[in-house]
Amino acid sequence: LFMAMCMVVSMSPITAYASIFGDVFKEYTIGGYRDGTRDNDYILNIISRVIPNKSLTLAGTSKYRRANYGRDVIYTSGPLFYVPDGCTLTIKDNVVVTSETNDVCNQPLIVVESGGRLILEGNASIRDTSSYEQPAVLLRDGATFEMRGGTIQNAKRGVLVESGATFIMTGGTIKDCLGADGAGVRVDGGTFTMTNATIDHCGGHMTSFGGGIALVNGATFTVSNSTIKN
């Protein structure tokens, strides 16, 4: 009975804070549960959709990770966060969004649909250690990603910018992404602007071209005061 009660408590939904644009803060519930062995560590066991016409901000020092088959009871088969039309997901401070080692999910950590917006800033990080060949962040046609700081690391591909999507990188670092073409960033007909930022140590023996950046299908890339190395 005691064990059953503990499980019920541990699998209660967690609460983050969201706000209607220009309005006061309101609560928004993410499907998942707190890892009882680690402080501020949350396992998300369903796709966490940002509510339409609201913004969701992940702040502080928390970690949000995908349920890992073989370790956690419930296995997530989709992206960790899904940002639909009219929504903004902001990840800042020291927040970590991660898949952790031995993740067997073949989906991106974050998917931003047309009309959706993702912001990464501060010292926050997105770490995708899955063994599958998918981007940590996927931008669909019409999506926007503003990377103002933080890091994207350890992914097979950092960011995939599809045709019609926009990636604006004005700070931060994409590093240690060791996959196929466009290990750091692959721009597939979209637009990528890079200023005061770094792409470091992206590529590897599986990369035939574009270790740091791959530009294909009429992609547009503008760069200033930035470093692409190793």
N, C-alpha and C positions, 0 to 999 in steps of 0.2 A: 504494500500500500504506500509506504514511504517513497519507494522508487517511482511508482506511478505518479505520485503527486509532484515529485521533482521534475519528471519529464514534462508534465503539463505546464509547470511554471517556466521551465527553460525554453519551451517552444512557443511561448506567447509572442505575438508580433512586437517588433521594436518600433520606436517612434523617432522620426527625424522631424525637422521643421521646414515647412514650406510656406509660401505666401503668394496671394494673388498679386499680380503686378500693381504696385502702388498702394497696396493694402497692408494691414497689420499681419503679423505672423500667425499662422494657424498650424495645427498639427497635421501631419501626414504619415500614415502608417505604411511601413515597408514590410512585405512578407518575409519573415525570417526569424531567427532566434539568436540569443546571446550565447556565445561559447562560454560555458561555465568555468573553463580552465584559464581564460585569459580576459583581462579587463579591456573594455571598449573594443571587443572583437565580435563582429556580427556575421553569422553565416546566413546568406540569402538563398532561400530554397525555391523561390519562384522568380519569374521575370518581374522586376520592379519597374512598373510603368509610372512615369511622371504624369500626374493628373493634368489633363488639358487646361490651358490658360493659367497654369500655376508654375511657380519656379520652386525647385527643390535645391537646397543648399546643404552639402555635406561639409561640416566644419569641425575643428577641434583636432583630436588625436586618434579618432576611431579608425578601425580597419573593417572594411566590408569585403567579404570573400565569398566565392562560389562554393556551394556544397560539393565536396570532393568524393567521388565514388571510391569505396574501399576504406574511407575514413569517417565520413559523415553518413548518417542514416538516409537522408534524402538527397538525391542527386539532381542538380540543375542541368537541364539540357538546352537552355537558351542563354541569351546575353544576360549579364548581371544587371545592367540598367538599359532601359529602352526609352528613348526620348522622342515622342511623337510631335506632330505639327503643333505649333503654338506654345511649346514648352521649353524651359531652360533648365539644365542641370549644371550646377556650379560645384566644383570640387576644390577646396582650398585648405589653408592652414597646413596641418601635418597629416591629413587624412590619407589613408592607403586604400586603394581599390585593387584587388588582386585575385588571381586564380590559385595561387600557391603551387608548390611542387606537385607533380604527378596528376594534375588536372587532366581529365580525359574528355572534356567538353570541346566540341569542334566549332563553337560559336564565339564571336568577339565578346570582349568584356562589356563594351558599350556600343550600342547602335543608335545613331541619330538619324531620324527620318526627315523627309522633306519638310521644311518649315521649323524644324527643331534646332536647338542651339545648345552647345556644350562649352563650358568655360573651365579651364584648369589654371590655377594660380597658387601663389604662396610656395610652400614646400611640399605640396601634395604630390602623390605619385600614383601612376597606373602601371601595374606590374603583371604582365601576362606570361606565365611560365608553362602554358599548355604545350604539349608536344605536337599539336596540330598546326597546320599552315593557315592561320587566319589572323586578321589584324587585331590589335588590342582595341582600337577605335575604328569603327566603320561609319563613314559619312555617305549617306544616300544622296541622290539628286536633290538639290535644294536645301541641304543641311549646311550648318555653319559650326565651326569649331574654332574658338579663340583660346590659344595657349599662351597665357601671359607669364607663366612661370611653372615651377614644378618639373617633374620628369615622367617620361614614358620609357619603360625599360624591360629588357629580358624577353620581349615578344619575338615571335617569328617575323612579324611585321608590325611596326609601330602604329602607323595610320594609313588607312586606305581611303583616298578621296575619289569618289565616283564622279562621273560626268555631271556637271551642274552644281557640284558641292564646292564649298569654300573652306580652306584651312588657313587661318591667320595666326602665325607664330611670332609673337613679339617678345619672347623670353623663354627661359627654361631649356631643357635638354632632352633629346631623344637619344638613348644609348643602349648598347649591348643587345641590339635586335639582330639576330643571326638567322635569317631565313633566305628565301628566294628573292627574285627581282624586286627591288624596292623594299629592302629590309627595314630601313628607317621610315621612309614615306613613299608610297606609291600613289601618283596622281594620274588617274585614268580618265582624262578628259576634263578634270576639274581645275580649280585654281588654288595655288599655294603661294602665300606671301610670307617670307622669313626675314625678320629683323631682330638684331640683338639676341640671337639664339644660337644653339649648338646642336649638331648631330655628330655623335662620336661612336666609333667602333660598331658600325652597323654593316653587315655583310657577312660573308663566310664562304665555305667551300661549296655551298648550295647556290650561291649567287652567280648568275651568268652576266648580269649587268645591273647597274644602279644599286650598289650596296647601300649608300646613304640615301639617295633619292632616285626613283625611276619615274620618268615623264613619258607618258604614252597617250596615243589617241588624241592629239591636239591639246595636251595639257599646257597650262600657263604657270610659269614659276618666276617670281621676282624676289631677289635676295639682296640684302645690304647689311653691312657691319655684323656678319655672322661667320661661324666657323663650321666647316664640314671636314672631319678628319678621321684617320684610322679606318 
